[in-house]
Amino acid sequence: MHDYLRAIGFSKIKKNKDVRDILNLVMLRPTSEYVSSAGDEDVVFGEKAKEFADRMGISVRGEYDDNGQFHVGYYLPYFKSRDCTIKDEVTIEKQSDKDAYAGICDNVKVGVSLIFQLLNMADYIDYIEFHKGSLFYAPIYLSGLSISGKIILPLMKTEADVRRKQNENMNRDRMIAAARDGDQDAIESLTLEDIDMYAAISRRSKKEDVLTIVESYFMPYGIACDQYSIMGNILNVQLVQNSLTEEFIYILTLECHELTFDICINKLDLLGEPLPGRRFRGTVWIQGMVDFMGL
């Protein structure tokens, strides 16, 4: 049973029989279907997906046999983003435990390798049938599922503080890009900046709460490579309802480390009232789509 089913409104599922009933519904009445034989004539990959709320649903992936019978390999809940998050280099790698792919992006804004579950696997299969390589420079649409989160009050900032922060971020991005190219001065500047930042945080943490010092963060969480602990500013809030279970789900548009993306979380799993200007803090399973058509 997938832990993140409750994120899209299936919190009452407790038995594998209930999961099988939902998967049968997906396969009998899918919103979209995909069939491909790219890469191997003996293996016909198939995917069936059904939406239960705005941009979120369950995808069932597997193979078709010679008689046209669909055999389930695995399933996953999904949530898709409408807007492009970043345009950067991304590497697509096959996961070892199942016929799925992950995207890996070394974005300077996050500071760590950003790994996400590739949702539009069918588009990738079609693309690599005629093109070689696994490294692309393409638009990336990030989204996330969360099963645990809370609302944090915002920091008090003036317009001057916002402009100064934007300038600092731009300068830091340029130095990181230069450091990656081997610029020794940039490497030394970043090292000194990190030392000064550590000293300032250590000094302030003696009198202030850490949430008044740190505005946002994006850190790997647990042993799963595509799960992260994040805190970001809420830009927009939408409340939708699962058409089958009638449970309510929040869709939150977040700004975190200069990245803007959507996440969804069951209303039952969110502590506090989300409003634009406040902050979200929680664990998120990052998913994403790569626009191969834009290459």
C-alpha positions as CSV (number, residue, x, y, z in Angstrom):
1,M,0.0,0.0,0.0
2,H,1.4,3.4,-1.0
3,D,1.9,5.8,1.9
4,Y,1.1,8.8,-0.2
5,L,-2.4,7.7,-1.3
6,R,-3.8,9.8,1.6
7,A,-2.2,12.9,0.1
8,I,-4.7,12.8,-2.8
9,G,-7.7,12.0,-0.6
10,F,-7.5,8.3,0.2
11,S,-6.9,8.5,4.0
12,K,-9.4,5.8,4.9
13,I,-7.8,3.0,2.9
14,K,-6.5,0.4,5.4
15,K,-6.6,-2.9,3.5
16,N,-5.0,-4.2,0.3
17,K,-8.4,-5.2,-0.9
18,D,-9.5,-1.5,-0.9
19,V,-6.4,-0.7,-2.9
20,R,-7.2,-3.4,-5.4
21,D,-10.8,-2.1,-5.8
22,I,-9.4,1.4,-6.6
23,L,-6.9,0.0,-9.1
24,N,-9.6,-1.9,-10.8
25,L,-11.6,1.3,-11.1
26,V,-8.5,3.0,-12.6
27,M,-8.0,0.3,-15.2
28,L,-11.7,0.0,-16.1
29,R,-12.4,3.7,-16.4
30,P,-9.1,5.5,-16.9
31,T,-8.8,9.2,-17.7
32,S,-5.9,8.6,-20.0
33,E,-4.1,5.5,-21.4
34,Y,-0.7,4.9,-23.1
35,V,0.7,1.9,-24.9
36,S,4.2,1.6,-26.3
37,S,6.5,-1.0,-27.7
38,A,9.5,1.3,-28.0
39,G,12.9,-0.3,-27.4
40,D,11.8,-4.0,-27.2
41,E,9.4,-5.8,-29.5
42,D,8.7,-8.4,-26.8
43,V,7.8,-5.9,-24.1
44,V,4.8,-3.6,-24.5
45,F,4.8,-1.0,-21.8
46,G,1.4,0.4,-20.7
47,E,0.1,3.0,-18.4
48,K,-3.4,3.8,-17.2
49,A,-4.2,6.9,-15.1
50,K,-7.4,8.3,-13.6
51,E,-7.8,11.7,-12.0
52,F,-9.8,12.0,-8.8
53,A,-9.3,15.8,-8.3
54,D,-7.7,18.7,-10.1
55,R,-4.4,17.4,-11.6
56,M,-4.1,14.5,-9.1
57,G,-4.9,10.8,-9.3
58,I,-3.5,7.3,-9.6
59,S,-1.3,5.9,-12.3
60,V,-1.1,2.2,-12.9
61,R,1.9,1.0,-14.9
62,G,2.6,-2.5,-16.3
63,E,2.9,-4.6,-19.5
64,Y,0.6,-6.0,-22.1
65,D,1.0,-9.7,-23.1
66,D,0.5,-11.2,-26.5
67,N,-3.2,-11.5,-25.9
68,G,-3.6,-7.8,-25.1
69,Q,-4.0,-8.5,-21.4
70,F,-2.7,-5.8,-19.1
71,H,-0.6,-7.0,-16.2
72,V,0.0,-4.5,-13.4
73,G,3.6,-3.8,-12.4
74,Y,3.1,-1.1,-9.8
75,Y,1.0,2.0,-9.2
76,L,1.7,5.5,-7.8
77,P,-0.4,8.4,-6.7
78,Y,0.5,11.6,-8.6
79,F,0.0,15.3,-8.7
80,K,1.0,17.4,-11.7
81,S,2.1,21.0,-11.9
82,R,0.7,23.5,-14.4
83,D,3.7,25.9,-14.3
84,C,7.3,25.4,-15.2
85,T,9.6,25.5,-12.1
86,I,13.0,25.7,-13.7
87,K,14.8,25.2,-17.0
88,D,18.0,23.4,-16.4
89,E,20.1,20.4,-17.1
90,V,18.4,17.2,-16.0
91,T,19.6,13.6,-16.1
92,I,17.1,10.8,-16.4
93,E,18.0,7.5,-14.7
94,K,16.1,4.2,-14.5
95,Q,15.3,3.1,-11.0
96,S,16.7,-0.4,-10.1
97,D,13.6,-1.7,-8.2
98,K,10.9,-1.1,-10.8
99,D,10.3,0.0,-14.4
100,A,10.4,3.7,-13.4
101,Y,12.6,6.7,-14.0
102,A,13.9,9.5,-11.8
103,G,15.1,12.9,-12.8
104,I,18.3,14.4,-11.3
105,C,19.0,18.1,-11.4
106,D,22.0,19.9,-9.9
107,N,20.4,23.3,-9.4
108,V,22.4,26.0,-7.7
109,K,19.4,27.5,-5.9
110,V,18.7,24.3,-3.9
111,G,22.3,23.5,-3.0
112,V,21.8,19.7,-3.3
113,S,21.0,17.3,-6.1
114,L,17.3,17.6,-6.7
115,I,15.9,14.2,-7.4
116,F,12.3,13.6,-8.4
117,Q,10.0,10.9,-9.6
118,L,9.4,11.3,-13.4
119,L,5.7,11.4,-14.0
120,N,5.6,11.6,-17.8
121,M,7.5,8.4,-18.3
122,A,5.6,7.7,-21.5
123,D,6.9,11.0,-23.1
124,Y,10.5,9.9,-22.2
125,I,10.0,6.5,-23.8
126,D,8.7,8.0,-27.0
127,Y,11.6,10.5,-27.0
128,I,14.4,8.1,-26.5
129,E,13.1,5.9,-29.3
130,F,14.4,8.4,-31.8
131,H,17.1,10.3,-29.7
132,K,20.1,9.1,-27.7
133,G,21.3,10.3,-24.4
134,S,20.0,10.8,-20.9
135,L,21.1,14.4,-20.2
136,F,18.8,17.2,-21.3
137,Y,18.4,20.9,-20.9
138,A,14.7,21.3,-20.7
139,P,11.8,22.9,-18.7
140,I,11.0,21.0,-15.5
141,Y,7.6,21.1,-13.8
142,L,8.0,20.1,-10.2
143,S,5.2,19.1,-7.8
144,G,4.9,17.3,-4.5
145,L,2.8,15.1,-2.3
146,S,2.8,15.6,1.5
147,I,1.3,13.5,4.3
148,S,2.6,15.7,7.2
149,G,2.8,19.4,7.4
150,K,2.1,22.5,9.5
151,I,1.6,26.2,8.9
152,I,4.2,28.6,10.3
153,L,3.8,32.4,10.7
154,P,5.7,34.6,8.2
155,L,8.8,36.7,9.0
156,M,8.4,40.5,9.2
157,K,10.2,42.0,6.2
158,T,10.3,45.4,4.6
159,E,10.5,46.1,0.9
160,A,14.2,47.0,1.4
161,D,14.8,43.6,3.1
162,V,13.2,41.8,0.1
163,R,15.3,43.8,-2.5
164,R,18.5,43.2,-0.5
165,K,17.8,39.5,-0.3
166,Q,17.1,39.3,-4.0
167,N,20.4,41.0,-4.8
168,E,22.3,38.7,-2.4
169,N,20.7,35.6,-4.0
170,M,21.7,36.8,-7.5
171,N,25.3,37.5,-6.4
172,R,25.5,34.1,-4.7
173,D,24.1,32.3,-7.8
174,R,26.7,34.0,-10.0
175,M,29.5,33.0,-7.6
176,I,28.3,29.4,-7.4
177,A,28.2,29.2,-11.2
178,A,31.8,30.6,-11.3
179,A,33.0,28.2,-8.6
180,R,31.7,25.3,-10.7
181,D,33.8,26.5,-13.6
182,G,36.9,26.5,-11.3
183,D,37.1,30.2,-10.4
184,Q,39.3,30.1,-7.2
185,D,38.3,33.6,-6.1
186,A,34.6,32.6,-6.2
187,I,35.4,29.5,-4.2
188,E,37.2,31.5,-1.5
189,S,34.4,34.1,-1.4
190,L,31.7,31.4,-0.9
191,T,33.8,29.8,1.8
192,L,34.2,33.1,3.7
193,E,30.5,33.8,3.2
194,D,29.5,30.5,4.7
195,I,31.8,31.1,7.7
196,D,30.3,34.5,8.3
197,M,26.8,33.0,8.0
198,Y,27.5,30.2,10.4
199,A,28.9,32.8,13.0
200,A,25.8,35.0,12.6
201,I,23.4,32.1,13.0
202,S,25.3,30.8,16.1
203,R,25.1,34.3,17.6
204,R,21.4,34.9,16.9
205,S,20.3,31.4,17.9
206,K,21.2,32.1,21.5
207,K,18.4,34.7,21.7
208,E,16.1,33.8,18.8
209,D,14.0,30.8,17.6
210,V,15.5,29.1,14.6
211,L,12.3,29.7,12.5
212,T,12.9,33.5,12.9
213,I,16.4,33.1,11.4
214,V,15.7,30.6,8.6
215,E,13.1,31.7,6.2
216,S,13.1,28.5,4.0
217,Y,15.0,25.3,3.5
218,F,15.1,22.3,1.2
219,M,16.8,19.2,2.6
220,P,16.8,15.5,1.8
221,Y,14.6,13.5,4.2
222,G,15.1,9.9,5.3
223,I,16.6,7.2,3.1
224,A,14.3,7.8,0.1
225,C,16.3,9.9,-2.5
226,D,13.2,11.8,-3.8
227,Q,11.7,12.8,-0.4
228,Y,12.6,16.2,1.2
229,S,11.9,18.2,4.3
230,I,11.0,21.7,3.2
231,M,9.8,25.0,4.5
232,G,8.6,27.7,2.0
233,N,6.4,30.7,1.6
234,I,2.8,30.1,0.6
235,L,1.9,32.1,-2.5
236,N,-1.5,30.6,-3.3
237,V,-4.0,28.3,-1.7
238,Q,-6.7,26.1,-3.4
239,L,-9.0,23.6,-1.8
240,V,-10.2,20.7,-4.0
241,Q,-12.3,17.6,-3.3
242,N,-11.6,14.0,-4.2
243,S,-14.5,12.9,-6.5
244,L,-14.6,9.4,-5.0
245,T,-13.9,9.8,-1.3
246,E,-15.1,13.4,-1.0
247,E,-12.1,14.2,1.1
248,F,-10.7,17.8,0.9
249,I,-7.1,18.4,-0.3
250,Y,-5.1,21.6,-0.2
251,I,-3.1,22.6,-3.2
252,L,-0.4,25.0,-2.0
253,T,1.8,27.1,-4.3
254,L,5.2,27.5,-2.5
255,E,8.3,29.6,-3.0
256,C,11.3,27.8,-1.5
257,H,14.9,28.7,-2.3
258,E,13.7,30.7,-5.3
259,L,11.9,27.7,-6.7
260,T,8.1,28.0,-7.2
261,F,6.1,24.7,-7.3
262,D,2.8,23.2,-6.2
263,I,2.3,20.6,-3.5
264,C,-0.9,18.9,-2.3
265,I,-1.8,17.7,1.2
266,N,-4.9,16.2,2.7
267,K,-6.7,18.7,4.9
268,L,-6.6,16.1,7.7
269,D,-2.8,16.1,7.6
270,L,-2.2,19.8,7.7
271,L,-1.9,21.6,11.1
272,G,-3.0,25.2,10.9
273,E,-4.8,27.3,8.3
274,P,-2.9,28.0,5.1
275,L,-3.0,31.5,3.8
276,P,-0.8,33.4,1.3
277,G,2.1,35.0,3.1
278,R,2.3,32.3,5.7
279,R,4.8,29.4,5.5
280,F,4.5,25.7,5.0
281,R,6.7,23.2,6.8
282,G,6.6,19.5,6.2
283,T,7.9,16.4,4.4
284,V,7.3,16.2,0.6
285,W,7.7,13.5,-2.0
286,I,8.9,15.4,-5.1
287,Q,7.6,14.5,-8.5
288,G,8.1,16.2,-11.8
289,M,7.6,16.3,-15.5
290,V,10.2,17.1,-18.1
291,D,9.1,18.9,-21.3
292,F,10.8,16.8,-23.9
293,M,8.8,18.5,-26.6
294,G,10.6,21.8,-25.8
295,L,14.0,20.2,-26.7
